Amino acid sequence: MLDRLGMETMQAGDPCQAGQPSEVTPSTSFHTQPILNSPYEIPRQHWELDKEGQPTGRICQSRRHFTFITPIPKPKKREASQREFIFHEKAPALETEDQNYNLERLIGSLRARVNSWRAITDPAQWRVTGETARLLRHWRRQMPSHSGFHPFFCQVEAVETVIWLTEVAPKMGKTGRSFLDHLAAANQQANSGLSRLALKLATGAGKTTVMAMIIAWQTVNAVRHPGSQRFSRGFLVVTPGITIRDRLRVLQPNDPDSYYQSRDLAPPDMVRDLDRAKIVITNYHAFLPRETLTVSKGGRALLQGRGPQVTTHESDGQMLQRVMPELMSMKNILVLNDEAHHCYREKPAEENEEDPLKGEEKKEADKNQEAARVWVSGLETVQENLGVGRVIDLSATPFFLRGSGYAEGTLFPWTVSDFSLMDAIECGIVKLPRVPVADNIPSGEMPRFRNLWDHIGKKMPKKGRGRALHWIL
């Protein structure tokens, strides 16, 4: 079922790229007028890209099809004008790995299923709770005539995908089971003991709003259906640093700038239910066990004597009590990982697919590996002691980093939705990026700026020229 749906989506989802006939509009204005779609509606057009990842000037009358690609700048040693930016470049290692679980078909067919489900006009046929149906109608409402916040389509689609997999798929027999089985297999191999979903959203597309929408959906349902295991009102939000952690305080219902009211993310009567949510926002460094007793090396030896080794670090229970005391009485906690590409379990050494690293590359890989180990080990500790219902990853680049043991840049196999950088540009959500050009790249016998003074010396003002020369030298 999944393979057949995937092929249908590949053929019908992007006629320009699949080689099917399609209506195209000639244009040469991509760099001056890149916006084609409204950010509040499903994308209906996209710029065609050539094999080098550059816009051809042709506009395809369809939504961009998801392909297994990564937006990255061109190699540093390649001469390019500032406009030349590779929006989609296939990483060779990603095309043949079994670990990828054929994500093009998975995400394409899942997107098609969610589109069909969204098109159903009768809420009674949505197969969701009444509370979820009200929230969906609230988020999908037409743009208001007055000024005010309205969630982007990509934000609604990301949350819809999670809702579909949580509430709808289990009721759809073999069709829904094919998706759930894929995710279970992917997590069993890479995240034993944790159930993870990854939402890929371009930087600037509003991941914090998506988190708030997920918290609202889960909390309202948990409060009004306390016996259901699908919902929770306990949330652990994990970030890679203190700055991001402080920015996410808007997820707290009692914060002065809380998103639930300022961005109208729930009907007024449901906002009151959100006060019962328990939300802990922390950075992954907090999972590191701390010393409970400060003692010198000599003092430690004296205390130990001939007995067993003296333990002065926190136990798992003490660490959890320090990091998330509000959640210690909760079960079925929902975890939200911000910038989740820093969180993964490295592949066993005997299965390592990376080439041997040296020097700075090895230092970078070791740093990535240690950060990922601390993060995912912390979540495993929460699961073992309290219980984690699901982990939802949010990132613009949910890829394995160098040092993971996987081919660098491999997309997380539990990724279920995608809204790429190019999609965000075409919808006017983010600006067209400009990549600096390295003008000192050698293109002849001598680097362009090797003898800089020979080119600018005579143009410098006479007064202070000697001082300027002194500083340059």
Buried (B, 14 or more C-beta within 10 A) or exposed (E): EBEEBBEBBBBBBBBBBBEEEBEBEEBEEBEEEBBBBBBBEBBEBBBBBEEEBBBBBBBBBBBBBBBBBBBBBBEEEEEBEEEBBBBBBEBEBBEEBEBBBBBBBBBBBBBBBBBEBBEEEEBEEBBBBEBBBBBBEBBEEEEEEEEEEBBBBBBBBBBBBBBBBBBBBEEBEEBBBBBBEBBEEBBEBBBEEBBBBBBBBBBEBBBBBBBBBBBBBBBBBBBBBEEEEBBBBBBBBBBBBEEBBEBBBBBBBEBEEBBBBEBBBBBEEBBEBBEEBBBBBBBBBBBEBEEEEEEEEEEEEEEEEEEEEBEBEBEBEEBBEEBBEEBBEBEBBBBBBBBBBBBBBBBEEEEBBBEEBEEEEEEBBEEBBEBBBBBBBBBBBBBEEBEBBBBBBBBBBBBBBBBBBBBBBBBBBBBBBBBBBBBBBBBBBBEBEEBEEEEEBEEEEEEBEEEEEEEEEEEEEEEEEEEBEEEEE
